[in-house]
Amino acid sequence: MVEGEQVGTVEAVIVSSTVANFVEDAGVFDIPSLFRDLGHARTVLDGPIGQDILAQFDDVGLKALA
């Protein structure tokens, strides 16, 4: 499905851990208990680290929404 989105035959896909196959750095989010709590997760993901990983999706022809 993700490959279909890359080539334009699929308009949107909801995925989780499979995105690490396309954006390697996104695999860090598969680590259990990575964040202390929701506030910690939001701080990291809305900050420079999360924004950097989101930007990497553009490099492989994908647009991450969150």
mmCIF file as gemmi writes it, N, C-alpha and C atoms, coordinates in Angstrom:
data_model
loop_
_atom_site.group_PDB
_atom_site.id
_atom_site.type_symbol
_atom_site.label_atom_id
_atom_site.label_alt_id
_atom_site.label_comp_id
_atom_site.label_asym_id
_atom_site.label_entity_id
_atom_site.label_seq_id
_atom_site.pdbx_PDB_ins_code
_atom_site.Cartn_x
_atom_site.Cartn_y
_atom_site.Cartn_z
_atom_site.occupancy
_atom_site.B_iso_or_equiv
_atom_site.pdbx_formal_charge
_atom_site.auth_seq_id
_atom_site.auth_asym_id
_atom_site.pdbx_PDB_model_num
ATOM 1 N N . MET Axp A 1 ? 0.825 -1.191 0 1 0 ? 1 A 1
ATOM 2 C CA . MET Axp A 1 ? 0 0 0 1 0 ? 1 A 1
ATOM 3 C C . MET Axp A 1 ? 0.875 1.262 0 1 0 ? 1 A 1
ATOM 4 N N . VAL Axp A 2 ? 1.953 1.24 0.765 1 0 ? 2 A 1
ATOM 5 C CA . VAL Axp A 2 ? 2.826 2.414 0.814 1 0 ? 2 A 1
ATOM 6 C C . VAL Axp A 2 ? 3.483 2.638 -0.547 1 0 ? 2 A 1
ATOM 7 N N . GLU Axp A 3 ? 3.901 1.577 -1.183 1 0 ? 3 A 1
ATOM 8 C CA . GLU Axp A 3 ? 4.491 1.717 -2.515 1 0 ? 3 A 1
ATOM 9 C C . GLU Axp A 3 ? 3.474 2.266 -3.512 1 0 ? 3 A 1
ATOM 10 N N . GLY Axp A 4 ? 2.219 1.856 -3.369 1 0 ? 4 A 1
ATOM 11 C CA . GLY Axp A 4 ? 1.17 2.394 -4.219 1 0 ? 4 A 1
ATOM 12 C C . GLY Axp A 4 ? 0.993 3.886 -4.019 1 0 ? 4 A 1
ATOM 13 N N . GLU Axp A 5 ? 1.153 4.333 -2.78 1 0 ? 5 A 1
ATOM 14 C CA . GLU Axp A 5 ? 1.068 5.766 -2.527 1 0 ? 5 A 1
ATOM 15 C C . GLU Axp A 5 ? 2.246 6.5 -3.154 1 0 ? 5 A 1
ATOM 16 N N . GLN Axp A 6 ? 3.411 5.887 -3.116 1 0 ? 6 A 1
ATOM 17 C CA . GLN Axp A 6 ? 4.598 6.514 -3.706 1 0 ? 6 A 1
ATOM 18 C C . GLN Axp A 6 ? 4.426 6.743 -5.203 1 0 ? 6 A 1
ATOM 19 N N . VAL Axp A 7 ? 3.808 5.792 -5.888 1 0 ? 7 A 1
ATOM 20 C CA . VAL Axp A 7 ? 3.668 5.919 -7.343 1 0 ? 7 A 1
ATOM 21 C C . VAL Axp A 7 ? 2.351 6.57 -7.762 1 0 ? 7 A 1
ATOM 22 N N . GLY Axp A 8 ? 1.472 6.848 -6.781 1 0 ? 8 A 1
ATOM 23 C CA . GLY Axp A 8 ? 0.253 7.573 -7.076 1 0 ? 8 A 1
ATOM 24 C C . GLY Axp A 8 ? -0.966 6.743 -7.37 1 0 ? 8 A 1
ATOM 25 N N . THR Axp A 9 ? -0.912 5.428 -7.169 1 0 ? 9 A 1
ATOM 26 C CA . THR Axp A 9 ? -2.094 4.603 -7.411 1 0 ? 9 A 1
ATOM 27 C C . THR Axp A 9 ? -2.978 4.489 -6.169 1 0 ? 9 A 1
ATOM 28 N N . VAL Axp A 10 ? -2.476 4.933 -5.035 1 0 ? 10 A 1
ATOM 29 C CA . VAL Axp A 10 ? -3.223 4.949 -3.779 1 0 ? 10 A 1
ATOM 30 C C . VAL Axp A 10 ? -3.117 6.364 -3.224 1 0 ? 10 A 1
ATOM 31 N N . GLU Axp A 11 ? -4.243 6.918 -2.747 1 0 ? 11 A 1
ATOM 32 C CA . GLU Axp A 11 ? -4.224 8.299 -2.282 1 0 ? 11 A 1
ATOM 33 C C . GLU Axp A 11 ? -3.792 8.452 -0.829 1 0 ? 11 A 1
ATOM 34 N N . ALA Axp A 12 ? -4.128 7.502 0.032 1 0 ? 12 A 1
ATOM 35 C CA . ALA Axp A 12 ? -3.775 7.625 1.447 1 0 ? 12 A 1
ATOM 36 C C . ALA Axp A 12 ? -3.672 6.248 2.067 1 0 ? 12 A 1
ATOM 37 N N . VAL Axp A 13 ? -2.78 6.137 3.055 1 0 ? 13 A 1
ATOM 38 C CA . VAL Axp A 13 ? -2.544 4.873 3.744 1 0 ? 13 A 1
ATOM 39 C C . VAL Axp A 13 ? -2.36 5.166 5.22 1 0 ? 13 A 1
ATOM 40 N N . ILE Axp A 14 ? -2.945 4.346 6.063 1 0 ? 14 A 1
ATOM 41 C CA . ILE Axp A 14 ? -2.698 4.43 7.494 1 0 ? 14 A 1
ATOM 42 C C . ILE Axp A 14 ? -1.803 3.255 7.845 1 0 ? 14 A 1
ATOM 43 N N . VAL Axp A 15 ? -0.595 3.548 8.302 1 0 ? 15 A 1
ATOM 44 C CA . VAL Axp A 15 ? 0.37 2.504 8.632 1 0 ? 15 A 1
ATOM 45 C C . VAL Axp A 15 ? 1.013 2.798 9.976 1 0 ? 15 A 1
ATOM 46 N N . SER Axp A 16 ? 1.738 1.821 10.477 1 0 ? 16 A 1
ATOM 47 C CA . SER Axp A 16 ? 2.475 2.046 11.723 1 0 ? 16 A 1
ATOM 48 C C . SER Axp A 16 ? 3.922 1.629 11.512 1 0 ? 16 A 1
ATOM 49 N N . SER Axp A 17 ? 4.291 0.464 11.945 1 0 ? 17 A 1
ATOM 50 C CA . SER Axp A 17 ? 5.698 0.073 11.945 1 0 ? 17 A 1
ATOM 51 C C . SER Axp A 17 ? 6.289 -0.164 10.56 1 0 ? 17 A 1
ATOM 52 N N . THR Axp A 18 ? 5.485 -0.363 9.547 1 0 ? 18 A 1
ATOM 53 C CA . THR Axp A 18 ? 6.046 -0.632 8.22 1 0 ? 18 A 1
ATOM 54 C C . THR Axp A 18 ? 6.723 0.58 7.604 1 0 ? 18 A 1
ATOM 55 N N . VAL Axp A 19 ? 6.493 1.768 8.118 1 0 ? 19 A 1
ATOM 56 C CA . VAL Axp A 19 ? 7.118 2.946 7.523 1 0 ? 19 A 1
ATOM 57 C C . VAL Axp A 19 ? 8.625 2.94 7.696 1 0 ? 19 A 1
ATOM 58 N N . ALA Axp A 20 ? 9.146 2.191 8.652 1 0 ? 20 A 1
ATOM 59 C CA . ALA Axp A 20 ? 10.601 2.107 8.831 1 0 ? 20 A 1
ATOM 60 C C . ALA Axp A 20 ? 11.265 1.477 7.617 1 0 ? 20 A 1
ATOM 61 N N . ASN Axp A 21 ? 10.51 0.746 6.811 1 0 ? 21 A 1
ATOM 62 C CA . ASN Axp A 21 ? 11.053 0.197 5.571 1 0 ? 21 A 1
ATOM 63 C C . ASN Axp A 21 ? 11.343 1.311 4.556 1 0 ? 21 A 1
ATOM 64 N N . PHE Axp A 22 ? 10.707 2.452 4.723 1 0 ? 22 A 1
ATOM 65 C CA . PHE Axp A 22 ? 10.855 3.561 3.79 1 0 ? 22 A 1
ATOM 66 C C . PHE Axp A 22 ? 11.642 4.719 4.403 1 0 ? 22 A 1
ATOM 67 N N . VAL Axp A 23 ? 11.433 4.954 5.695 1 0 ? 23 A 1
ATOM 68 C CA . VAL Axp A 23 ? 12.162 5.995 6.431 1 0 ? 23 A 1
ATOM 69 C C . VAL Axp A 23 ? 12.764 5.309 7.653 1 0 ? 23 A 1
ATOM 70 N N . GLU Axp A 24 ? 14.019 4.954 7.537 1 0 ? 24 A 1
ATOM 71 C CA . GLU Axp A 24 ? 14.679 4.14 8.568 1 0 ? 24 A 1
ATOM 72 C C . GLU Axp A 24 ? 14.592 4.762 9.964 1 0 ? 24 A 1
ATOM 73 N N . ASP Axp A 25 ? 14.751 6.064 10.066 1 0 ? 25 A 1
ATOM 74 C CA . ASP Axp A 25 ? 14.718 6.716 11.378 1 0 ? 25 A 1
ATOM 75 C C . ASP Axp A 25 ? 13.364 6.583 12.077 1 0 ? 25 A 1
ATOM 76 N N . ALA Axp A 26 ? 12.302 6.346 11.332 1 0 ? 26 A 1
ATOM 77 C CA . ALA Axp A 26 ? 10.981 6.178 11.935 1 0 ? 26 A 1
ATOM 78 C C . ALA Axp A 26 ? 10.897 4.893 12.754 1 0 ? 26 A 1
ATOM 79 N N . GLY Axp A 27 ? 11.821 3.974 12.553 1 0 ? 27 A 1
ATOM 80 C CA . GLY Axp A 27 ? 11.847 2.729 13.319 1 0 ? 27 A 1
ATOM 81 C C . GLY Axp A 27 ? 12.072 2.943 14.795 1 0 ? 27 A 1
ATOM 82 N N . VAL Axp A 28 ? 12.617 4.089 15.175 1 0 ? 28 A 1
ATOM 83 C CA . VAL Axp A 28 ? 12.848 4.371 16.592 1 0 ? 28 A 1
ATOM 84 C C . VAL Axp A 28 ? 11.527 4.376 17.363 1 0 ? 28 A 1
ATOM 85 N N . PHE Axp A 29 ? 10.44 4.687 16.713 1 0 ? 29 A 1
ATOM 86 C CA . PHE Axp A 29 ? 9.149 4.743 17.398 1 0 ? 29 A 1
ATOM 87 C C . PHE Axp A 29 ? 8.554 3.373 17.683 1 0 ? 29 A 1
ATOM 88 N N . ASP Axp A 30 ? 9.186 2.318 17.204 1 0 ? 30 A 1
ATOM 89 C CA . ASP Axp A 30 ? 8.753 0.955 17.524 1 0 ? 30 A 1
ATOM 90 C C . ASP Axp A 30 ? 9.338 0.46 18.846 1 0 ? 30 A 1
ATOM 91 N N . ILE Axp A 31 ? 10.194 1.257 19.467 1 0 ? 31 A 1
ATOM 92 C CA . ILE Axp A 31 ? 10.811 0.873 20.733 1 0 ? 31 A 1
ATOM 93 C C . ILE Axp A 31 ? 9.775 0.996 21.848 1 0 ? 31 A 1
ATOM 94 N N . PRO Axp A 32 ? 9.498 -0.097 22.561 1 0 ? 32 A 1
ATOM 95 C CA . PRO Axp A 32 ? 8.515 -0.032 23.652 1 0 ? 32 A 1
ATOM 96 C C . PRO Axp A 32 ? 8.982 0.919 24.754 1 0 ? 32 A 1
ATOM 97 N N . SER Axp A 33 ? 8.064 1.637 25.317 1 0 ? 33 A 1
ATOM 98 C CA . SER Axp A 33 ? 8.324 2.552 26.447 1 0 ? 33 A 1
ATOM 99 C C . SER Axp A 33 ? 9.358 3.611 26.114 1 0 ? 33 A 1
ATOM 100 N N . LEU Axp A 34 ? 9.414 4.033 24.87 1 0 ? 34 A 1
ATOM 101 C CA . LEU Axp A 34 ? 10.36 5.063 24.456 1 0 ? 34 A 1
ATOM 102 C C . LEU Axp A 34 ? 10.079 6.386 25.165 1 0 ? 34 A 1
ATOM 103 N N . PHE Axp A 35 ? 8.797 6.685 25.333 1 0 ? 35 A 1
ATOM 104 C CA . PHE Axp A 35 ? 8.412 7.939 25.969 1 0 ? 35 A 1
ATOM 105 C C . PHE Axp A 35 ? 7.865 7.682 27.379 1 0 ? 35 A 1
ATOM 106 N N . ARG Axp A 36 ? 8.139 8.618 28.289 1 0 ? 36 A 1
ATOM 107 C CA . ARG Axp A 36 ? 7.671 8.479 29.672 1 0 ? 36 A 1
ATOM 108 C C . ARG Axp A 36 ? 6.152 8.559 29.768 1 0 ? 36 A 1
ATOM 109 N N . ASP Axp A 37 ? 5.579 9.465 28.987 1 0 ? 37 A 1
ATOM 110 C CA . ASP Axp A 37 ? 4.137 9.691 29.023 1 0 ? 37 A 1
ATOM 111 C C . ASP Axp A 37 ? 3.739 10.456 27.761 1 0 ? 37 A 1
ATOM 112 N N . LEU Axp A 38 ? 2.46 10.765 27.648 1 0 ? 38 A 1
ATOM 113 C CA . LEU Axp A 38 ? 1.962 11.452 26.453 1 0 ? 38 A 1
ATOM 114 C C . LEU Axp A 38 ? 2.606 12.823 26.283 1 0 ? 38 A 1
ATOM 115 N N . GLY Axp A 39 ? 2.778 13.55 27.362 1 0 ? 39 A 1
ATOM 116 C CA . GLY Axp A 39 ? 3.401 14.865 27.285 1 0 ? 39 A 1
ATOM 117 C C . GLY Axp A 39 ? 4.818 14.796 26.747 1 0 ? 39 A 1
ATOM 118 N N . HIS Axp A 40 ? 5.572 13.799 27.204 1 0 ? 40 A 1
ATOM 119 C CA . HIS Axp A 40 ? 6.943 13.61 26.73 1 0 ? 40 A 1
ATOM 120 C C . HIS Axp A 40 ? 6.929 13.286 25.237 1 0 ? 40 A 1
ATOM 121 N N . ALA Axp A 41 ? 6.032 12.415 24.824 1 0 ? 41 A 1
ATOM 122 C CA . ALA Axp A 41 ? 5.928 12.043 23.409 1 0 ? 41 A 1
ATOM 123 C C . ALA Axp A 41 ? 5.609 13.261 22.548 1 0 ? 41 A 1
ATOM 124 N N . ARG Axp A 42 ? 4.659 14.063 22.992 1 0 ? 42 A 1
ATOM 125 C CA . ARG Axp A 42 ? 4.277 15.243 22.204 1 0 ? 42 A 1
ATOM 126 C C . ARG Axp A 42 ? 5.411 16.255 22.124 1 0 ? 42 A 1
ATOM 127 N N . THR Axp A 43 ? 6.146 16.416 23.216 1 0 ? 43 A 1
ATOM 128 C CA . THR Axp A 43 ? 7.275 17.343 23.216 1 0 ? 43 A 1
ATOM 129 C C . THR Axp A 43 ? 8.316 16.92 22.189 1 0 ? 43 A 1
ATOM 130 N N . VAL Axp A 44 ? 8.63 15.636 22.158 1 0 ? 44 A 1
ATOM 131 C CA . VAL Axp A 44 ? 9.638 15.127 21.218 1 0 ? 44 A 1
ATOM 132 C C . VAL Axp A 44 ? 9.117 15.167 19.785 1 0 ? 44 A 1
ATOM 133 N N . LEU Axp A 45 ? 7.908 14.662 19.57 1 0 ? 45 A 1
ATOM 134 C CA . LEU Axp A 45 ? 7.387 14.551 18.213 1 0 ? 45 A 1
ATOM 135 C C . LEU Axp A 45 ? 7.046 15.897 17.591 1 0 ? 45 A 1
ATOM 136 N N . ASP Axp A 46 ? 6.622 16.859 18.409 1 0 ? 46 A 1
ATOM 137 C CA . ASP Axp A 46 ? 6.32 18.19 17.887 1 0 ? 46 A 1
ATOM 138 C C . ASP Axp A 46 ? 7.562 19.072 17.803 1 0 ? 46 A 1
ATOM 139 N N . GLY Axp A 47 ? 8.657 18.6 18.359 1 0 ? 47 A 1
ATOM 140 C CA . GLY Axp A 47 ? 9.902 19.363 18.366 1 0 ? 47 A 1
ATOM 141 C C . GLY Axp A 47 ? 10.78 19.043 17.168 1 0 ? 47 A 1
ATOM 142 N N . PRO Axp A 48 ? 12.031 19.468 17.235 1 0 ? 48 A 1
ATOM 143 C CA . PRO Axp A 48 ? 12.96 19.294 16.111 1 0 ? 48 A 1
ATOM 144 C C . PRO Axp A 48 ? 13.162 17.834 15.696 1 0 ? 48 A 1
ATOM 145 N N . ILE Axp A 49 ? 13.188 16.922 16.644 1 0 ? 49 A 1
ATOM 146 C CA . ILE Axp A 49 ? 13.399 15.504 16.307 1 0 ? 49 A 1
ATOM 147 C C . ILE Axp A 49 ? 12.245 14.981 15.46 1 0 ? 49 A 1
ATOM 148 N N . GLY Axp A 50 ? 11.039 15.198 15.923 1 0 ? 50 A 1
ATOM 149 C CA . GLY Axp A 50 ? 9.872 14.729 15.183 1 0 ? 50 A 1
ATOM 150 C C . GLY Axp A 50 ? 9.737 15.398 13.831 1 0 ? 50 A 1
ATOM 151 N N . GLN Axp A 51 ? 10.008 16.69 13.785 1 0 ? 51 A 1
ATOM 152 C CA . GLN Axp A 51 ? 9.904 17.421 12.521 1 0 ? 51 A 1
ATOM 153 C C . GLN Axp A 51 ? 10.953 16.955 11.521 1 0 ? 51 A 1
ATOM 154 N N . ASP Axp A 52 ? 12.14 16.614 12.011 1 0 ? 52 A 1
ATOM 155 C CA . ASP Axp A 52 ? 13.193 16.092 11.136 1 0 ? 52 A 1
ATOM 156 C C . ASP Axp A 52 ? 12.775 14.755 10.525 1 0 ? 52 A 1
ATOM 157 N N . ILE Axp A 53 ? 12.191 13.899 11.337 1 0 ? 53 A 1
ATOM 158 C CA . ILE Axp A 53 ? 11.756 12.595 10.819 1 0 ? 53 A 1
ATOM 159 C C . ILE Axp A 53 ? 10.601 12.773 9.841 1 0 ? 53 A 1
ATOM 160 N N . LEU Axp A 54 ? 9.656 13.661 10.136 1 0 ? 54 A 1
ATOM 161 C CA . LEU Axp A 54 ? 8.565 13.92 9.191 1 0 ? 54 A 1
ATOM 162 C C . LEU Axp A 54 ? 9.096 14.4 7.843 1 0 ? 54 A 1
ATOM 163 N N . ALA Axp A 55 ? 10.112 15.246 7.868 1 0 ? 55 A 1
ATOM 164 C CA . ALA Axp A 55 ? 10.677 15.78 6.626 1 0 ? 55 A 1
ATOM 165 C C . ALA Axp A 55 ? 11.304 14.685 5.774 1 0 ? 55 A 1
ATOM 166 N N . GLN Axp A 56 ? 11.789 13.625 6.402 1 0 ? 56 A 1
ATOM 167 C CA . GLN Axp A 56 ? 12.416 12.533 5.652 1 0 ? 56 A 1
ATOM 168 C C . GLN Axp A 56 ? 11.419 11.789 4.766 1 0 ? 56 A 1
ATOM 169 N N . PHE Axp A 57 ? 10.139 11.859 5.086 1 0 ? 57 A 1
ATOM 170 C CA . PHE Axp A 57 ? 9.132 11.198 4.251 1 0 ? 57 A 1
ATOM 171 C C . PHE Axp A 57 ? 9.057 11.839 2.875 1 0 ? 57 A 1
ATOM 172 N N . ASP Axp A 58 ? 9.221 13.154 2.817 1 0 ? 58 A 1
ATOM 173 C CA . ASP Axp A 58 ? 9.206 13.856 1.531 1 0 ? 58 A 1
ATOM 174 C C . ASP Axp A 58 ? 10.299 13.319 0.594 1 0 ? 58 A 1
ATOM 175 N N . ASP Axp A 59 ? 11.427 12.933 1.176 1 0 ? 59 A 1
ATOM 176 C CA . ASP Axp A 59 ? 12.554 12.438 0.371 1 0 ? 59 A 1
ATOM 177 C C . ASP Axp A 59 ? 12.273 11.126 -0.329 1 0 ? 59 A 1
ATOM 178 N N . VAL Axp A 60 ? 11.279 10.365 0.174 1 0 ? 60 A 1
ATOM 179 C CA . VAL Axp A 60 ? 10.947 9.071 -0.443 1 0 ? 60 A 1
ATOM 180 C C . VAL Axp A 60 ? 9.582 9.106 -1.13 1 0 ? 60 A 1
ATOM 181 N N . GLY Axp A 61 ? 9.075 10.309 -1.38 1 0 ? 61 A 1
ATOM 182 C CA . GLY Axp A 61 ? 7.826 10.453 -2.122 1 0 ? 61 A 1
ATOM 183 C C . GLY Axp A 61 ? 6.576 10.233 -1.295 1 0 ? 61 A 1
ATOM 184 N N . LEU Axp A 62 ? 6.683 10.415 0.026 1 0 ? 62 A 1
ATOM 185 C CA . LEU Axp A 62 ? 5.538 10.246 0.915 1 0 ? 62 A 1
ATOM 186 C C . LEU Axp A 62 ? 5.303 11.516 1.712 1 0 ? 62 A 1
ATOM 187 N N . LYS Axp A 63 ? 4.091 11.714 2.177 1 0 ? 63 A 1
ATOM 188 C CA . LYS Axp A 63 ? 3.788 12.859 3.02 1 0 ? 63 A 1
ATOM 189 C C . LYS Axp A 63 ? 3.196 12.344 4.322 1 0 ? 63 A 1
ATOM 190 N N . ALA Axp A 64 ? 3.943 12.471 5.407 1 0 ? 64 A 1
ATOM 191 C CA . ALA Axp A 64 ? 3.469 12.059 6.722 1 0 ? 64 A 1
ATOM 192 C C . ALA Axp A 64 ? 2.633 13.194 7.291 1 0 ? 64 A 1
ATOM 193 N N . LEU Axp A 65 ? 1.494 12.853 7.846 1 0 ? 65 A 1
ATOM 194 C CA . LEU Axp A 65 ? 0.605 13.876 8.396 1 0 ? 65 A 1
ATOM 195 C C . LEU Axp A 65 ? 0.81 14.066 9.89 1 0 ? 65 A 1
ATOM 196 N N . ALA Axp A 66 ? 1.274 13.06 10.557 1 0 ? 66 A 1
ATOM 197 C CA . ALA Axp A 66 ? 1.469 13.175 12.019 1 0 ? 66 A 1
ATOM 198 C C . ALA Axp A 66 ? 2.462 12.118 12.464 1 0 ? 66 A 1
